[in-house]
Amino acid sequence: MLSLIAKIGWDSLTIHQTELISNRHAQLLNRVDDHEDIQDVILKSSDLASCELSHD
């Protein structure tokens, strides 16, 4: 299953990069409060992931 995911598009990411993305996403989810929509948090996480990958 993991090899299938790698073939689809994760093959360009290193394990370190995927860990950074996962950690950042978890940090953002931990910051969700009553005034913030979960969808906004997911979008912020995607933006951060894109920035991290483009600056490597």
ZIKA-V879612 format. One record per backbone hydrogen bond with DSSP energy under -0.5 kcal/mol. CO is the residue of the C=O (numbers start at 1). NH is the residue of the N-H. E is the energy in kcal/mol with one decimal. If there is no record, write none. Layout:
co:CO nh:NH e:E
co:CO nh:NH e:E
This chain:
co:1 nh:5 e:-2.1
co:2 nh:6 e:-2.3
co:3 nh:7 e:-2.0
co:4 nh:8 e:-1.7
co:5 nh:9 e:-1.6
co:5 nh:10 e:-1.6
co:6 nh:11 e:-1.5
co:9 nh:12 e:-0.7
co:10 nh:13 e:-1.6
co:14 nh:18 e:-2.2
co:15 nh:19 e:-2.1
co:16 nh:20 e:-2.2
co:17 nh:21 e:-2.3
co:18 nh:22 e:-2.4
co:19 nh:23 e:-2.8
co:20 nh:24 e:-2.5
co:21 nh:25 e:-2.5
co:22 nh:26 e:-2.3
co:23 nh:27 e:-2.2
co:24 nh:28 e:-2.3
co:25 nh:29 e:-2.4
co:26 nh:30 e:-2.0
co:27 nh:31 e:-0.8
co:28 nh:31 e:-0.9
co:29 nh:32 e:-1.1
co:33 nh:36 e:-1.7
co:37 nh:40 e:-0.6
co:37 nh:41 e:-1.4
co:38 nh:42 e:-2.0
co:39 nh:43 e:-2.4
co:40 nh:44 e:-2.5
co:41 nh:45 e:-2.2
co:42 nh:46 e:-2.2
co:43 nh:47 e:-2.3
co:44 nh:48 e:-2.5
co:45 nh:49 e:-2.5
co:46 nh:50 e:-2.2
co:47 nh:51 e:-2.2
co:48 nh:52 e:-2.8
co:49 nh:53 e:-2.2
co:50 nh:54 e:-2.2
co:51 nh:55 e:-1.5
co:52 nh:56 e:-0.5
co:53 nh:56 e:-0.7
